[in-house]
């Protein structure tokens, strides 16, 4: 049986100081233009679900702890929405970037990678050859057989080659 519909409304004298406290807390945690929205959303939840919460606790008003948890959750939801919006906005800006700028960035990155691979070839020519062959689709097992190296030992060598290339790229400012 649903008794939530028959619960008495919350006392407005109790809500006024609660609203002021919500505004003070929200003002310390979110930008000024979002404070009123957060307070209103929180009060809406407190008014809608507060009587049932109070009834469960055997009181006339919901506990302050419950009310402040609602505020905390509304603030957290606001930050999640903002983060999602910023991610979508940044994605949209990347899509709108002129092709020439994208091509320039790709050329710069390709040039950096080529110099990193050249440095790898100077340090470990076998690594450069193996990684190039694998990038072209050759299986590591086939390369191990070709080099007459036991497969497990070859996989360790490939791991070290990749790690060395990653270190070179990081020194050049590219994260692999």
MDTraj code that builds the backbone (N, CA, C; nanometers):
import mdtraj as md
import numpy as np

residues = "UNK UNK UNK UNK UNK UNK UNK UNK UNK UNK UNK UNK UNK UNK UNK UNK UNK UNK UNK UNK UNK UNK UNK UNK UNK UNK UNK UNK UNK UNK UNK UNK UNK UNK UNK UNK UNK UNK UNK UNK UNK UNK UNK UNK UNK UNK UNK UNK UNK UNK UNK UNK UNK UNK UNK UNK UNK UNK UNK UNK UNK UNK UNK UNK UNK UNK UNK UNK UNK UNK UNK UNK UNK UNK UNK UNK UNK UNK UNK UNK UNK UNK UNK UNK UNK UNK UNK UNK UNK UNK UNK UNK UNK UNK UNK UNK UNK UNK UNK UNK UNK UNK UNK UNK UNK UNK UNK UNK UNK UNK UNK UNK UNK UNK UNK UNK UNK UNK UNK UNK UNK UNK UNK UNK UNK UNK UNK UNK UNK UNK UNK UNK UNK UNK UNK UNK UNK UNK UNK UNK UNK UNK UNK UNK UNK UNK UNK UNK UNK UNK UNK UNK UNK UNK UNK UNK UNK UNK UNK UNK UNK UNK UNK UNK UNK UNK UNK UNK UNK UNK UNK UNK UNK UNK UNK UNK".split()
xyz = np.array([
    [0.0845, -0.1184, 0.0000],
    [0.0000, 0.0000, 0.0000],
    [0.0887, 0.1243, 0.0000],
    [0.0599, 0.2185, -0.0847],
    [0.1399, 0.3398, -0.0978],
    [0.0874, 0.4462, -0.0032],
    [0.1653, 0.4743, 0.1011],
    [0.1241, 0.5754, 0.1992],
    [0.1868, 0.7104, 0.1703],
    [0.2735, 0.7195, 0.0683],
    [0.3411, 0.8462, 0.0391],
    [0.2421, 0.9552, -0.0015],
    [0.1304, 0.9195, -0.0631],
    [0.0328, 1.0194, -0.1069],
    [-0.0415, 1.0823, 0.0105],
    [-0.0429, 1.0191, 0.1245],
    [-0.1190, 1.0669, 0.2394],
    [-0.0312, 1.1322, 0.3451],
    [0.0908, 1.1639, 0.3100],
    [0.1821, 1.2239, 0.4071],
    [0.1611, 1.3744, 0.4117],
    [0.1788, 1.4347, 0.5292],
    [0.1627, 1.5806, 0.5373],
    [0.2771, 1.6507, 0.4649],
    [0.2503, 1.7698, 0.4086],
    [0.3580, 1.8436, 0.3411],
    [0.4593, 1.8936, 0.4437],
    [0.5780, 1.9271, 0.3928],
    [0.6820, 1.9792, 0.4809],
    [0.6491, 2.1216, 0.5239],
    [0.6927, 2.1573, 0.6400],
    [0.6683, 2.2892, 0.6974],
    [0.7513, 2.3941, 0.6224],
    [0.6874, 2.4986, 0.5647],
    [0.7629, 2.6010, 0.4912],
    [0.8610, 2.6765, 0.5806],
    [0.8325, 2.6890, 0.7090],
    [0.9260, 2.7559, 0.8004],
    [1.0565, 2.6778, 0.8122],
    [1.0496, 2.5513, 0.7906],
    [1.1678, 2.4658, 0.7965],
    [1.2468, 2.4772, 0.6663],
    [1.1761, 2.4999, 0.5552],
    [1.2418, 2.5032, 0.4238],
    [1.3198, 2.6325, 0.3989],
    [1.2755, 2.7438, 0.4528],
    [1.3422, 2.8719, 0.4265],
    [1.4881, 2.8715, 0.4742],
    [1.5157, 2.8339, 0.6004],
    [1.6572, 2.8303, 0.6406],
    [1.7364, 2.7217, 0.5660],
    [1.6683, 2.6122, 0.5313],
    [1.7358, 2.5067, 0.4565],
    [1.7771, 2.5581, 0.3181],
    [1.6881, 2.6340, 0.2543],
    [1.7186, 2.6911, 0.1239],
    [1.8389, 2.7850, 0.1322],
    [1.8430, 2.8679, 0.2364],
    [1.9550, 2.9610, 0.2537],
    [2.0861, 2.8845, 0.2730],
    [2.0809, 2.7782, 0.3510],
    [2.2023, 2.6988, 0.3754],
    [2.2473, 2.6287, 0.2465],
    [2.1509, 2.5762, 0.1694],
    [2.1833, 2.5145, 0.0409],
    [2.2540, 2.6154, -0.0502],
    [2.2027, 2.7391, -0.0535],
    [2.2611, 2.8422, -0.1395],
    [2.4046, 2.8735, -0.0959],
    [2.4287, 2.8814, 0.0352],
    [2.5637, 2.9094, 0.0853],
    [2.6611, 2.7984, 0.0446],
    [2.6178, 2.6757, 0.0615],
    [2.7057, 2.5625, 0.0294],
    [2.7292, 2.5545, -0.1212],
    [2.6226, 2.5666, -0.1983],
    [2.6356, 2.5574, -0.3442],
    [2.7253, 2.6692, -0.3984],
    [2.7179, 2.7879, -0.3382],
    [2.7988, 2.9011, -0.3842],
    [2.9487, 2.8735, -0.3681],
    [2.9844, 2.7887, -0.2730],
    [3.1262, 2.7545, -0.2533],
    [3.1726, 2.6435, -0.3468],
    [3.0794, 2.5764, -0.4123],
    [3.1169, 2.4581, -0.4889],
    [3.0936, 2.4680, -0.6397],
    [3.0086, 2.5589, -0.6819],
    [2.9787, 2.5716, -0.8248],
    [2.9845, 2.7187, -0.8644],
    [2.9939, 2.7480, -0.9934],
    [2.9934, 2.8882, -1.0373],
    [2.8629, 2.9578, -0.9984],
    [2.8704, 3.0881, -0.9823],
    [2.7575, 3.1687, -0.9353],
    [2.6327, 3.1493, -1.0196],
    [2.6487, 3.1393, -1.1505],
    [2.5309, 3.1270, -1.2364],
    [2.4597, 2.9925, -1.2230],
    [2.5213, 2.8944, -1.1584],
    [2.4591, 2.7626, -1.1426],
    [2.3979, 2.7429, -1.0040],
    [2.4252, 2.8331, -0.9110],
    [2.3814, 2.8149, -0.7721],
    [2.2305, 2.8023, -0.7624],
    [2.1579, 2.8945, -0.8224],
    [2.0119, 2.8941, -0.8090],
    [1.9504, 2.7678, -0.8688],
    [2.0032, 2.7240, -0.9829],
    [1.9521, 2.6009, -1.0433],
    [1.9747, 2.4809, -0.9512],
    [2.0925, 2.4749, -0.8916],
    [2.1236, 2.3629, -0.8015],
    [2.0321, 2.3661, -0.6794],
    [2.0142, 2.4835, -0.6215],
    [1.9279, 2.4953, -0.5031],
    [1.7851, 2.4557, -0.5383],
    [1.7357, 2.5028, -0.6518],
    [1.5983, 2.4700, -0.6916],
    [1.5817, 2.3202, -0.7181],
    [1.6777, 2.2601, -0.7862],
    [1.6711, 2.1159, -0.8113],
    [1.6714, 2.0387, -0.6802],
    [1.7572, 2.0807, -0.5882],
    [1.7661, 2.0120, -0.4592],
    [1.6365, 2.0270, -0.3809],
    [1.5838, 2.1485, -0.3755],
    [1.4582, 2.1687, -0.3022],
    [1.3435, 2.0911, -0.3666],
    [1.3450, 2.0804, -0.4970],
    [1.2421, 2.0019, -0.5647],
    [1.2448, 1.8566, -0.5209],
    [1.3640, 1.8021, -0.5091],
    [1.3769, 1.6631, -0.4642],
    [1.3371, 1.6508, -0.3172],
    [1.3810, 1.7461, -0.2351],
    [1.3463, 1.7426, -0.0920],
    [1.1948, 1.7511, -0.0746],
    [1.1301, 1.8393, -0.1516],
    [0.9843, 1.8517, -0.1406],
    [0.9123, 1.7272, -0.1923],
    [0.9650, 1.6683, -0.2980],
    [0.8988, 1.5518, -0.3574],
    [0.9204, 1.4253, -0.2749],
    [1.0411, 1.4056, -0.2274],
    [1.0731, 1.2793, -0.1599],
    [1.0922, 1.2936, -0.0099],
    [1.1002, 1.4175, 0.0383],
    [1.1243, 1.4416, 0.1800],
    [1.0180, 1.3857, 0.2727],
    [0.8879, 1.4047, 0.2431],
    [0.7863, 1.3499, 0.3330],
    [0.7970, 1.1982, 0.3491],
    [0.8235, 1.1279, 0.2406],
    [0.8382, 0.9823, 0.2507],
    [0.9614, 0.9467, 0.3328],
    [1.0688, 1.0203, 0.3125],
    [1.1914, 0.9956, 0.3894],
    [1.1666, 1.0215, 0.5371],
    [1.0949, 1.1304, 0.5682],
    [1.0638, 1.1620, 0.7080],
    [0.9752, 1.0536, 0.7681],
    [0.8778, 1.0091, 0.6922],
    [0.7869, 0.9050, 0.7409],
    [0.8640, 0.7771, 0.7724],
    [0.9573, 0.7401, 0.6854],
    [1.0389, 0.6204, 0.7093],
    [1.1208, 0.6351, 0.8371],
    [1.1680, 0.7571, 0.8628],
    [1.2502, 0.7815, 0.9817],
    [1.1644, 0.8044, 1.1057],
    [1.0313, 0.8125, 1.0873],
    [0.9431, 0.8351, 1.2011],
    [0.9464, 0.9780, 1.2512],
    [0.9638, 1.0729, 1.1616],
    [0.9731, 1.2133, 1.2002],
    [0.8794, 1.2951, 1.1105],
    [0.8732, 1.4254, 1.1353],
    [0.7870, 1.5112, 1.0528],
    [0.8629, 1.5726, 0.9364],
    [0.9944, 1.5884, 0.9488],
    [1.0789, 1.6389, 0.8409],
    [1.1911, 1.5393, 0.8155],
    [1.2413, 1.5386, 0.6942],
    [1.3555, 1.4505, 0.6674],
    [1.4777, 1.5000, 0.7448],
    [1.5701, 1.4095, 0.7703],
    [1.6895, 1.4488, 0.8455],
    [1.7743, 1.5456, 0.7632],
    [1.8471, 1.6303, 0.8333],
    [1.9370, 1.7232, 0.7639],
    [2.0426, 1.6462, 0.6859],
    [2.0873, 1.5351, 0.7410],
    [2.1867, 1.4528, 0.6721],
    [2.1324, 1.4111, 0.5349],
    [2.0076, 1.3654, 0.5311],
    [1.9471, 1.3232, 0.4051],
    [1.9383, 1.4419, 0.3086],
    [1.8964, 1.5568, 0.3577],
    [1.8829, 1.6761, 0.2733],
    [2.0173, 1.7183, 0.2143],
    [2.1213, 1.7161, 0.2958],
    [2.2527, 1.7563, 0.2456],
    [2.3114, 1.6513, 0.1519],
    [2.2739, 1.5251, 0.1707],
    [2.3147, 1.4230, 0.0737],
    [2.2497, 1.4484, -0.0609],
    [2.1240, 1.4907, -0.0587],
    [2.0559, 1.5255, -0.1831],
    [2.1312, 1.6406, -0.2509],
    [2.1669, 1.7438, -0.1747],
    [2.2424, 1.8567, -0.2307],
    [2.3744, 1.8092, -0.2898],
    [2.4453, 1.7259, -0.2166],
    [2.5734, 1.6738, -0.2656],
    [2.5550, 1.5996, -0.3976],
    [2.4509, 1.5171, -0.4071],
    [2.4264, 1.4417, -0.5299],
    [2.3886, 1.5328, -0.6464],
    [2.3096, 1.6364, -0.6190],
    [2.2713, 1.7304, -0.7258],
    [2.3957, 1.8046, -0.7765],
    [2.4827, 1.8445, -0.6865],
    [2.6073, 1.9113, -0.7276],
    [2.6931, 1.8147, -0.8099],
    [2.7034, 1.6909, -0.7645],
    [2.7798, 1.5911, -0.8402],
    [2.7227, 1.5695, -0.9785],
    [2.5893, 1.5638, -0.9896],
    [2.5253, 1.5489, -1.1206],
    [2.5551, 1.6689, -1.2096],
    [2.5561, 1.7886, -1.1498],
    [2.5864, 1.9091, -1.2267],
    [2.7270, 1.8996, -1.2867],
    [2.8256, 1.8561, -1.2048],
    [2.9624, 1.8429, -1.2548],
    [2.9714, 1.7376, -1.3648],
    [2.8989, 1.6271, -1.3495],
    [2.9015, 1.5245, -1.4536],
    [2.8436, 1.5775, -1.5839],
    [2.7327, 1.6505, -1.5759],
    [2.6734, 1.7082, -1.6971],
    [2.7696, 1.8059, -1.7628],
    [2.8343, 1.8886, -1.6807],
    [2.9275, 1.9872, -1.7347],
    [3.0454, 1.9174, -1.8029],
    [3.0980, 1.8135, -1.7376],
    [3.2114, 1.7412, -1.7954],
    [3.1699, 1.6762, -1.9279],
    [3.0502, 1.6188, -1.9316],
    [3.0014, 1.5574, -2.0559],
    [2.9850, 1.6638, -2.1641],
    [2.9295, 1.7780, -2.1261],
    [2.9080, 1.8872, -2.2223],
    [3.0417, 1.9368, -2.2772],
    [3.1422, 1.9517, -2.1893],
    [3.2737, 1.9975, -2.2345],
    [3.3381, 1.8966, -2.3278],
    [3.3201, 1.7673, -2.2992],
    [3.3755, 1.6637, -2.3854],
    [3.3105, 1.6689, -2.5224],
    [3.1797, 1.6825, -2.5266],
    [3.1083, 1.6911, -2.6538],
    [3.1493, 1.8176, -2.7273],
    [3.1606, 1.9302, -2.6557],
    [3.2012, 2.0560, -2.7178],
    [3.3401, 2.0448, -2.7789],
    [3.4360, 1.9864, -2.7036],
    [3.5718, 1.9708, -2.7548],
    [3.5732, 1.8790, -2.8760],
    [3.4916, 1.7767, -2.8731],
    [3.4827, 1.6856, -2.9871],
    [3.4289, 1.7599, -3.1097],
    [3.3285, 1.8433, -3.0884],
    [3.2723, 1.9215, -3.1987],
    [3.3759, 2.0166, -3.2566],
    [3.4557, 2.0808, -3.1687],
    [3.5579, 2.1731, -3.2169],
    [3.6626, 2.0995, -3.2989],
    [3.6976, 1.9786, -3.2565],
    [3.7957, 1.9012, -3.3325],
    [3.7408, 1.8662, -3.4696],
    [3.6094, 1.8394, -3.4785],
    [3.5487, 1.8079, -3.6071],
    [3.5467, 1.9295, -3.6997],
    [3.5404, 2.0500, -3.6423],
    [3.5323, 2.1715, -3.7215],
    [3.6694, 2.2264, -3.7621],
    [3.7759, 2.1648, -3.7129],
    [3.9103, 2.2140, -3.7427],
    [3.9350, 2.2070, -3.8932],
    [3.9926, 2.3116, -3.9504],
    [4.0178, 2.3112, -4.0947],
    [4.1086, 2.1952, -4.1344],
    [4.0856, 2.1430, -4.2544],
    [4.1629, 2.0294, -4.3037],
    [4.3113, 2.0614, -4.3120],
    [4.3456, 2.1825, -4.3482],
    [4.4871, 2.2195, -4.3605],
    [4.5578, 2.2097, -4.2255],
    [4.4897, 2.2541, -4.1206],
    [4.5483, 2.2472, -3.9870],
    [4.5635, 2.1023, -3.9432],
    [4.4653, 2.0202, -3.9726],
    [4.4717, 1.8778, -3.9385],
    [4.5850, 1.8103, -4.0146],
    [4.5989, 1.8445, -4.1409],
    [4.7053, 1.7859, -4.2223],
    [4.8424, 1.8279, -4.1704],
    [4.8544, 1.9544, -4.1291],
    [4.9803, 2.0032, -4.0742],
    [5.0169, 1.9287, -3.9463],
    [4.9196, 1.9100, -3.8584],
    [4.9440, 1.8371, -3.7335],
    [4.9823, 1.6924, -3.7631],
    [4.9157, 1.6305, -3.8599],
    [4.9471, 1.4923, -3.8965],
    [5.0870, 1.4825, -3.9557],
    [5.1251, 1.5798, -4.0396],
    [5.2599, 1.5807, -4.0980],
    [5.3661, 1.5941, -3.9897],
    [5.3409, 1.6821, -3.8932],
    [5.4369, 1.7023, -3.7847],
    [5.4532, 1.5748, -3.7025],
    [5.3412, 1.5111, -3.6725],
    [5.3479, 1.3870, -3.5952],
    [5.4176, 1.2773, -3.6758],
    [5.3877, 1.2664, -3.8042],
    [5.4519, 1.1655, -3.8889],
    [5.6026, 1.1893, -3.8958],
    [5.6430, 1.3161, -3.9052],
    [5.7859, 1.3494, -3.9092],
    [5.8536, 1.3088, -3.7776],
    [5.7868, 1.3344, -3.6657],
    [5.8421, 1.2971, -3.5349],
    [5.8548, 1.1460, -3.5234],
    [5.7551, 1.0750, -3.5702],
    [5.7595, 0.9284, -3.5630],
    [5.8705, 0.8742, -3.6530],
    [5.8858, 0.9319, -3.7711],
    [5.9938, 0.8868, -3.8604],
    [6.1306, 0.9078, -3.7958],
    [6.1516, 1.0215, -3.7310],
    [6.2820, 1.0445, -3.6660],
    [6.3009, 0.9493, -3.5481],
    [6.1913, 0.9162, -3.4789],
    [6.2010, 0.8214, -3.3672],
    [6.2375, 0.6822, -3.4174],
    [6.1767, 0.6418, -3.5284],
    [6.2078, 0.5105, -3.5865],
    [6.3522, 0.5086, -3.6377],
    [6.3984, 0.6192, -3.6943],
    [6.5377, 0.6266, -3.7400],
    [6.6335, 0.6138, -3.6216],
    [6.5989, 0.6777, -3.5107],
    [6.6823, 0.6649, -3.3912],
    [6.6805, 0.5212, -3.3392],
    [6.5643, 0.4573, -3.3429],
    [6.5544, 0.3159, -3.3022],
    [6.6414, 0.2302, -3.3931],
    [6.6403, 0.2594, -3.5236],
    [6.7204, 0.1807, -3.6189],
    [6.8697, 0.1963, -3.5893],
    [6.9127, 0.3172, -3.5487],
    [7.0537, 0.3373, -3.5140],
    [7.0903, 0.2582, -3.3887],
    [6.9994, 0.2566, -3.2903],
    [7.0287, 0.1874, -3.1645],
    [7.0134, 0.0362, -3.1780],
    [6.9056, -0.0066, -3.2411],
    [6.8739, -0.1500, -3.2514],
    [6.8124, -0.1788, -3.3880],
    [6.8947, -0.2027, -3.4894],
    [6.8420, -0.2256, -3.6238],
    [6.7429, -0.3430, -3.6292],
    [6.7707, -0.4488, -3.5502],
    [6.6796, -0.5634, -3.5514],
    [6.5414, -0.5248, -3.5000],
    [6.5366, -0.4391, -3.3987],
    [6.4078, -0.3931, -3.3454],
    [6.3285, -0.3184, -3.4520],
    [6.3939, -0.2285, -3.5198],
    [6.3252, -0.1502, -3.6221],
    [6.2705, -0.2418, -3.7311],
    [6.3493, -0.3402, -3.7738],
    [6.3036, -0.4323, -3.8774],
    [6.1842, -0.5155, -3.8287],
    [6.1928, -0.5681, -3.7075],
    [6.0850, -0.6520, -3.6548],
    [5.9556, -0.5718, -3.6385],
    [5.9665, -0.4531, -3.5804],
    [5.8464, -0.3725, -3.5597],
    [5.7854, -0.3295, -3.6935],
    [5.8717, -0.2972, -3.7908],
    [5.8201, -0.2602, -3.9230],
    [5.7470, -0.3788, -3.9870],
    [5.8073, -0.4968, -3.9780],
    [5.7436, -0.6163, -4.0345],
    [5.6101, -0.6448, -3.9669],
    [5.6044, -0.6282, -3.8356],
    [5.4799, -0.6523, -3.7631],
    [5.3753, -0.5471, -3.8011],
    [5.4187, -0.4240, -3.8241],
    [5.3256, -0.3188, -3.8651],
    [5.2689, -0.3492, -4.0038],
    [5.3438, -0.4213, -4.0850],
    [5.2986, -0.4594, -4.2184],
    [5.2114, -0.5846, -4.2166],
    [5.1961, -0.6457, -4.0969],
    [5.1052, -0.7594, -4.0850],
    [5.1719, -0.8935, -4.0610],
    [5.3037, -0.8968, -4.0569],
    [5.3724, -1.0235, -4.0313],
    [5.3523, -1.0625, -3.8856],
    [5.3208, -1.1883, -3.8627],
    [5.2980, -1.2387, -3.7270],
    [5.4316, -1.2532, -3.6541],
    [5.4265, -1.2291, -3.5231],
    [5.5480, -1.2383, -3.4419],
    [5.6057, -1.3791, -3.4461],
    [5.5196, -1.4798, -3.4472],
    [5.5675, -1.6185, -3.4537],
    [5.6458, -1.6460, -3.5803],
    [5.5994, -1.5932, -3.6922],
    [5.6698, -1.6118, -3.8193],
    [5.8057, -1.5426, -3.8156],
    [5.8106, -1.4234, -3.7564],
    [5.9391, -1.3532, -3.7440],
    [6.0344, -1.4294, -3.6522],
    [5.9813, -1.4884, -3.5450],
    [6.0651, -1.5664, -3.4535],
    [6.1232, -1.6865, -3.5260],
    [6.0404, -1.7550, -3.6057],
    [6.0892, -1.8700, -3.6824],
    [6.1954, -1.8268, -3.7818],
    [6.1707, -1.7144, -3.8471],
    [6.2651, -1.6626, -3.9462],
    [6.3984, -1.6273, -3.8804],
    [6.3935, -1.5700, -3.7602],
    [6.5159, -1.5315, -3.6896],
    [6.5764, -1.6474, -3.6113],
    [6.5061, -1.7639, -3.6128],
    [6.5507, -1.8840, -3.5409],
    [6.5669, -1.8564, -3.3911],
    [6.4623, -1.7888, -3.3365],
    [6.4588, -1.7564, -3.1941],
    [6.3347, -1.8230, -3.1358],
    [6.3496, -1.8774, -3.0172],
    [6.2355, -1.9387, -2.9492],
    [6.1251, -1.8332, -2.9324],
    [6.0006, -1.8738, -2.9523],
    [5.8894, -1.7786, -2.9534],
    [5.8813, -1.6955, -2.8255],
    [5.8918, -1.7588, -2.7092],
    [5.8796, -1.6831, -2.5834],
    [5.9927, -1.5806, -2.5706],
    [6.1132, -1.6178, -2.6137],
    [6.2250, -1.5236, -2.6087],
    [6.2021, -1.4097, -2.7081],
    [6.1456, -1.4430, -2.8248],
    [6.1197, -1.3407, -2.9254],
    [6.0157, -1.2411, -2.8764],
    [5.9106, -1.2904, -2.8090],
    [5.8081, -1.1996, -2.7563],
    [5.8675, -1.1041, -2.6529],
    [5.9611, -1.1514, -2.5734],
    [6.0280, -1.0631, -2.4775],
    [6.1103, -0.9571, -2.5508],
    [6.1787, -0.9991, -2.6580],
    [6.2562, -0.9034, -2.7373],
    [6.1645, -0.7976, -2.7997],
    [6.0508, -0.8389, -2.8519],
    [5.9551, -0.7447, -2.9121],
    [5.9037, -0.6480, -2.8058],
    [5.8763, -0.7001, -2.6872],
    [5.8306, -0.6129, -2.5778],
    [5.9369, -0.5065, -2.5494],
    [6.0631, -0.5474, -2.5421],
    [6.1704, -0.4507, -2.5160],
    [6.1850, -0.3508, -2.6310],
    [6.1661, -0.3973, -2.7539],
    [6.1731, -0.3075, -2.8698],
    [6.0626, -0.2026, -2.8635],
    [5.9424, -0.2475, -2.8326],
    [5.8301, -0.1537, -2.8219],
    [5.8532, -0.0537, -2.7099],
    [5.9042, -0.1025, -2.5989],
    [5.9316, -0.0135, -2.4863],
    [6.0384, 0.0893, -2.5230],
    [6.1419, 0.0470, -2.5939],
    [6.2470, 0.1394, -2.6369],
    [6.1901, 0.2443, -2.7321],
    [6.1056, 0.2024, -2.8271],
    [6.0428, 0.2986, -2.9192],
    [5.9544, 0.3963, -2.8420],
    [5.8815, 0.3460, -2.7440],
    [5.7956, 0.4337, -2.6632],
    [5.8792, 0.5361, -2.5871],
    [5.9934, 0.4945, -2.5336],
    [6.0814, 0.5881, -2.4625],
    [6.1341, 0.6960, -2.5570],
    [6.1715, 0.6549, -2.6776],
    [6.2207, 0.7520, -2.7755],
    [6.1105, 0.8517, -2.8103],
    [5.9897, 0.8000, -2.8333],
    [5.8767, 0.8883, -2.8664],
    [5.8458, 0.9850, -2.7525],
    [5.8521, 0.9368, -2.6303],
    [5.8246, 1.0250, -2.5161],
    [5.9281, 1.1353, -2.5059],
    [6.0537, 1.1018, -2.5332],
    [6.1579, 1.2060, -2.5308],
    [6.1317, 1.3123, -2.6381],
    [6.0650, 1.2731, -2.7449],
    [6.0333, 1.3659, -2.8532],
    [5.8981, 1.4346, -2.8322],
    [5.8336, 1.4034, -2.7194],
    [5.7075, 1.4716, -2.6857],
    [5.5837, 1.4064, -2.7429],
    [5.5945, 1.2837, -2.7891],
    [5.4782, 1.2112, -2.8421],
    [5.4445, 1.0999, -2.7455],
    [5.3189, 1.0944, -2.7034],
    [5.2828, 0.9831, -2.6159],
    [5.2319, 0.8697, -2.7035],
    [5.2915, 0.7528, -2.6850],
    [5.2576, 0.6385, -2.7715],
    [5.1174, 0.5866, -2.7451],
])
top = md.Topology()
chain = top.add_chain()
for i, resn in enumerate(residues, 1):
    res = top.add_residue(resn, chain, resSeq=i)
    for name in ("N", "CA", "C"):
        top.add_atom(name, md.element.get_by_symbol(name[0]), res)
traj = md.Trajectory(xyz[None], top)
